[in-house]
């Protein structure tokens, strides 16, 4: 279902059949830098040259439909609010269906696209390109992104990333581990939980993160798989999960979770764990998983879509992602002092090349199974 703002939902997977449902439009709009006040237009510093002209074209369309941007994930609700405030003549609607389902929906509706933009894990963006359901567009700051975080033609580009980190419950763990090597110590017996790389993207990313820590890389994941074998042999694996066990971590059921940094920060600062939750970027190395967005091919509102994509890639939009505990993709994005303290620079983080990682999927499954499953 496509939802009008400001309705709030968690990231769910409604049936694809609901995608064809009619959507309601927003009726209220906040004042904007481009809003009319009487006969005078209020002035504000433009975010980029040509913003006002693009807004005028977008206003003629009057709507942008943003697929898979559930408002409680990655602080999308704050970006929606900023868009509404700045561009009151353009309504914005969204749905929240998951990355793979988004690509499926775009493919099924290719003759009459409903979406204007599509957000997903970058691995799904590769699928969207292969199915030819997205169009080239290079927003502002496109050229500042690492090359592995963008399609050369602009058919997808990363807007934020998630770092693999250790999420530690200090009520259950006396000494907080700082490195992958630390996790092999006897004091962490039966304490570590992580996701199955055969069935979860996060589990795959964790193998690559460990690979970089022990001399491997995206083309050589064996050191990462071997690490998880050593972790098992040490007796330090509590269990391997098939779905993200965030709720179990928040409830105090997991001593150490190898997961995404943003979940740890959310547990600490938003969901009540406070100082009981510590988030560690392992000192040897880790990787950042890219999340991307695309302009939908033949979407109904292309100018409004470009307006939305430019806002997302502007310093304003990127800073709002940081407030949602995900790492902005654009280098040099300004952070508040509070957010910088919560997400310090981490030079040991390697941007994950999702195309090369996808090519290693079967090999990661084989290597991990051989190393980490019961023999």
N, C-alpha and C positions, 0 to 999 in steps of 0.2 A: 504494500500500500504506500502511496505517496502522501506525505503528511505536510500540512501547513505549519509554519512556525507560529508561536513558540512552543508547540507541543513537544514534550521531552520523552524519549524512549531509550532503553538500553539496546545494545547491539543484539538483534534477534534475527531469525531466519523465517519470515513468513513465507507461505506458499507462493510460488512464482505466479500462480494464476491471479493473485491479487494485484499484480503490477499494472493490470489494465484498468484498475478502478479509477474513477474520477477523483480529482483532487480539489480540495477547497482552497481558495486564495486568501491571502492575508488581507485584513481590512484596515488595520491600524499601522501607521508609519511614524517613525520618530523624525525629528528635524535632521537635516543633512547639510553637509558642506555644499551641496549643490541644490538644496531645497529653495523654492521660491518663497519669499516673505513679502507679501503685497506685490508691488511692481519691481522690487529689488531682489536680486539674487544674492544671498549671503555668500561671502568669500571664505575660502580656506585654502591652505597650501595644497596644490595637487600632489598626488602620490607619484605621478609620472607624467611626462609630456603626452598630451592627447587624451588624458583621462576624461575631460569634460565632453569632448567630441564623441568618445566611445559611449559615454553614459547617455548622450542624446539619442544615439542609435539604439542602445539597449532599451531606453524608455519607450521607444516605438513598439518593441516586442512585448515589454511589460512583465516578463516572467523568465525565471531560470529554474530548471529542474535538475537537482543535484543528487545523483544516485550514490547510495551507501554511505552517507555522511550522518550517521546517528549522532545526535547532539551531545550525548554524554561521553562519547569517545573522542579523545584527542582535543577536547575543548572546541568542537565544532559549534556548540551553542553560542560561544562568544564571537566566532567569526560570522555566524548568521546575524547576530545583533549588530555587529559593526557594518555589515553589508546593508542591512535595513536602515540604519542610521544615516549612512552616507549616500545611499541611492534609494530614496523612498518611492520612486516611480517604477521600480522593478521589484515585483514579488519574488520570493524564493521558497521553493518547496523541496522536500527531500524524502528519501526512503532509507531503510537500514536493513540490508539483506545479506551482507557478506560478500567477500571478494569474488569467489567462484560463481556465486549466483548472479552477481552483477554482469559478468561476462556472458553467462548463459542468457540473461534477459536482453542484453544488447543484441546478441546474435538472433534471438527469436523475433525481435521487433525491428530488424534491420530495414524492412520495407517502409515502416512508419515509426521511426524512433520516437520514444517518449522522453528519453533523457537528453540533457544538454552537456552534462559532465559526468564522469565516472571515476570514483575513488576506490583504490584497492591496494593490496600488497603488490609490490612491483612484479612479482612472478606472474600474477594474474594479468598485469598490463601486457606482458609478453604474449599471453594467450589472446588478448584483445587485438593486438597488432596482427597476429597470425590470422585471426578471423576477419580482419579488415573492417572492424566496426568503430575505429577511432580515426581522428583526422589530425594532420599536422597543425600545431600551434605553438609558438615560442613566446611565453609570457615574459614580463619584465623579470630580470635577474636569471633568466634561463641559462645564459652563458657562464654564470658564476658557479653552477653546480658541478661537482665531480663528474667526469665523463661516464662513469659507471652508474650514475644516478639519473641518466636521461637518455632518451632515444635521440639519435642524431637529427632526426627530422621533426622532433617535438611531438611525436604521437603519444608519448607519456613522459612525465618528468616527476622526480621525487619532490615532495613538499615537506615531509618530515621523516625521521628515522627513529628506530627503537634499538637501544643498545642491550646486548646480552650482559646481564649482571648477576650478582649473588644477592638474593633477598634473604636476610638473616633475621630470625626471631631471637632477640637477645635474652628473652626469658627462658629460652631452651638451649641457648648456645653461650658458653662462658667466654670463649675467645672468638672474636669475629674473624673469619678467614679473609685474607687479603689477596690471595692468589690461587690459581688452579692447583698449584703444587700443595698448598695448604690443605685443600680438600681431601688429599690422600692420607692425612695424618690420622693416627688411631683415635684421637679425641672426637672425631666426627663419625664414629661408628653408627651406622643405621640412622644417619641424619640428613642425607641429601636426597632431594626429589628433583626430577627433571622430566621433560616430555619426550615421548617416543618419537625418534626421528623418522620412523617409517610411515607414520600417520599424521604428523603435525609439522607445519612449517617452522614453528619455533624450535622444535627438537632438531630439525635439520640445521638451523642457524646456529644452535648451540654446539653442534659438532664442528662446524667451521670455525667458531670462536675458539674452541679448544685446540683446533689444528694450528691456528696462528700462534697460540701460546707455546706450542712445542715444536716449532720449526716448519710447520706445514703452511698451506694456504688454500685458496679456493680450488686450485687444481690438484692439490694433494691433501685430501681430508683424512688420510690414514692416521696421522698423529692424534687427531681429535678423536677418532673412533677408538684408538688404542688407549687414550686417557680414560674413556668411559669403561673400558675393560678393566683397567687398573683400579678404578673406583669401585667396581663390582668386586674384584678380587680382594680388595681391602676390607670388604664388608660395610662400606660406608653408604651404599645406596639403600634408602628407605623404601622407595618404590619408583617405578617409571609410570607416568600418567599418560592417558590417551587424550585428555582435554585439559585446558588450562586450570590448575587447581587454586586459582586466586582466592576463592572463598575459604578454602581449607587453610590457606596461609593466614588470612585475616582472623580466622577463628582460633589460631594458635595450635594447629595440628601439624605444622611442618616446621622443622628447625631451620633448614636451609633449602631454598628453592632456586635452581638455576633458571632464570626467566628474564623477562624484560624489565629494564630500569623503571619505566613509567608505572608499572604495577606496584613496584616497591615504594615509589614516591607517593603514589595514590594511597596505598595502605598506611603510610606514615603520616601524611599531612591531611588526608581527606576522610579516610575510613576508620579512624579511631585508634590505630595502633601506637601512634606517637613514637616515643623513643624506643619502644620495644622492637621497632622495625629499623633495620639498618640496610642501606643499599650500597653495594661495593662493585665498582668497575674493576675486574681483576687486573693486577698490576702488569702481568706479562703481556697480555693482548686480549682483545675481544673484537667483535664485529658489530656493525650497525645494519639493521635490516631496513631497506627503503620502502616507504609507502608513497604511492604515486597517484597522479590524477591525469585525466585525458579529456580533450574535447571530443565529444561524440560525433561521429561521421553523420552528416545530414541531420543533425539535431534541429529541433524546431526553433530554437532561439540562440543562434550562434553569437550575436553581438553581446547579448546579456551573459552568455557563457564566458566570453572572453573577459568581460568586466569582472566577473566572479573569479576567474582564474588569476587575473592580474592582482586582485586584492589579496588572494591567498598567498601569492608570491611576493607581495610588498613587505617592507619592514613591519608594517602594522599587523598584517596577517601572520607573518612568521613569529612575531613576538607573542601573539595570542596562543600559538601552538606551544611555545615554551611554558606558558602559564598552565597548560594542560599536561605538563610533565613529559612531552615528547620533544625530541631534538629537532629544531628547525633545520631545513635542508640548505638554506641560503647562508653561506659563510658571512660572518660579521653581523648577524642579526643581533640587535640590542637586547640585552637582558636587564631586568631590574636587579639590584644588589641581592634581594632575597632569592630570586630564581637562580642567579649565578652561584650563590652559596649552596643551593639544593642540587644544581646540575653543573658542577665545575668542569672546566676543560679536561678532556681525556685524550691526550695525544696517542695513546696506545690503541685507539679504536680504528679498525679498518673498515671502510665502506664496502659492503658486500656487493660483488658483481652478480646480480641475480641470473643473468643469462648463463654465465659459466657455472654458477652453483646449480642451476636446473639441470645442466648437462651431467652433473655428478650425482644426481639423485639416486639412481640405481646402485652406484658404487658406494655411496654413503650407507644405504640400506644394507648392502652386503657386508661391508667392513664392520659396521656397528653390530650387526647380528652375530658375526663371527667372534667379535671381541667381548660383547657385553651380555649376551644371553647365556643361560646355563648350559654348560658343556656336558 
